[in-house]
Amino acid sequence: MTAPAVARRLGRLSALLMVPRTARWVVAGFIVLLVLQALLVQQGLQRLRDIGTMFDHVARTALPAQQHAHEMQRAAQARIMLLLRMLAQPDPFEREADAQAFVQEGLAFGRARDALLALALDDATQIQLRHIQQQAVALSQRQRAMSEALLQGRDDEARALLEQQRLFDVQRELVLELQALAQRMQQQAQADQQRALEAQRSAERIVLMLGASLFALGVAIGVAVTRLVARAERLLLLDKERAEAAACRDPLTGLYNRRGFEQARELLLRASPNGTPHSLLLIDLDHFKPVNDTAGHDAGDALLRRLAQLLRDQVRPQDIVARLGGDEFAVVLVGLDAAQATQVGQRIRDAVADFSFEWGGRTFRLGTSIGVATVLTGAAEAAWSHAMKAADEACYEAKRRGRGQVVGAADVATPATGVQASVA
Ligand SMILES: Nc1nc2c(ncn2[C@@H]2O[C@H](COP(=O)(O)OP(=O)(O)OP(=O)(O)O)[C@@H](O)[C@H]2O)c(=O)[nH]1
């Protein structure tokens, strides 16, 4: 399967697994990384093999060919020198020794030639070598005749052979040709070496480039993954915070619900210095039900929203306002004692009484019954639930007294420890 086909399949797989788009890019990046790595290994191995072959050729063919050509040249020169020496010295023993050396050099020439022929040479070299071989055979026959004459003391005949057969000229031509061969072999060896070195440099460049690309891609993928994870974490955190915030809010009015109210007042009590008074107002609407019954539930909802806003407007930003359920609200007046809280309660009651709600061409007016209790921070935890209970009972008492009242906990029962009474 080709690399793009693999990428397509993985892309489809990640889509099936609901992997986000960025993650799909990361997966694709990893695939490219793997493909590049495979390419790097394949290219590296291929280049190494090529370089090995080239150096092998230099070692097995080019350099030995050069050596053999030199050896042939040397042996050919040595043979003519030996003949000249034989001619120059009359001592038969010395001549005998030189004759033997002459034969040995002939053998050395033949060995070097055979070794050269055994190598894998190109066509031009083989043609050149064959030509040299023909020249060498012709020359060798004449040289052997001259050597025979000298060994038998027929020096004049030997001299005549030397001159008539142009042994020196033929010899020079052969040596020149052998020099050309040796030079050619040397150039080939150098060219082969050069090619091998260039291949090595090119392999280094490719490996470096691919390595750098791999590194850059790896870094890019690393950064993408890190960002992806960080983003996912941020979103999760945000979701969690939103869910927690939503769990603490009343969806209709946006005020705290009972849970949010409990959390907020807990925080408040923990943050306040001991002995600070905080007051609780429990507010229940009077005659809310008829709004629902006559104008409908939507009207009731709208009215609850408007009254929630009215409550917020009546208190300070630091005060805690909540809808505990139905038409029941609670307010914690931060730092206010019972007397001050009672005043705020009365202000709220009056504001609600003054408020008129228009719906479907009809006007509604409502009242409120409010119970007040006060808690001192540092009191036992149970003091808070006592205060809640006391405010609830006070609110009930307000209803009982005919509604539209603000009633303090002291008017209802003896307050528990830490709960201060308030007077309406
Ligand atoms: N529109 C609307 N009505 C609600 C919601 N929650 C509760 N209610 C209604 O609020 C009314 C509360 O009942 P009550 O407190 O007995 O009604 P009330 O007329 O105020 O009675 P009193 O408090 O005795 O004056 C009920 O009719 C509930 O159906 C709400 O979210 N939306």
The ligand as a Gaussian input file, in Angstrom:
#p B3LYP/6-31G(d) Opt

LIG

0 1
 N      -44.300000      30.268000      36.475000
 C      -43.720000      29.528000      37.403000
 N      -44.405000      29.116000      38.482000
 C      -43.763000      28.392000      39.431000
 C      -42.441000      27.997000      39.319000
 N      -42.120000      27.291000      40.426000
 C      -43.201000      27.234000      41.196000
 N      -44.209000      27.899000      40.619000
 C      -45.548000      28.107000      41.095000
 O      -45.479000      28.977000      42.212000
 C      -46.597000      28.741000      43.028000
 C      -46.082000      28.689000      44.470000
 O      -47.088000      28.287000      45.303000
 P      -47.600000      29.147000      46.516000
 O      -46.432000      29.709000      47.244000
 O      -48.545000      28.297000      47.260000
 O      -48.387000      30.259000      45.790000
 P      -48.793000      31.692000      46.406000
 O      -49.942000      32.096000      45.571000
 O      -47.649000      32.589000      46.403000
 O      -49.213000      31.377000      47.870000
 P      -48.789000      32.148000      49.159000
 O      -47.351000      32.058000      49.278000
 O      -49.471000      31.439000      50.228000
 O      -49.236000      33.550000      48.976000
 C      -47.196000      27.419000      42.532000
 O      -48.354000      27.691000      41.787000
 C      -46.177000      26.834000      41.609000
 O      -46.733000      26.108000      40.537000
 C      -41.751000      28.416000      38.138000
 O      -40.570000      28.125000      37.954000
 N      -42.425000      29.159000      37.234000

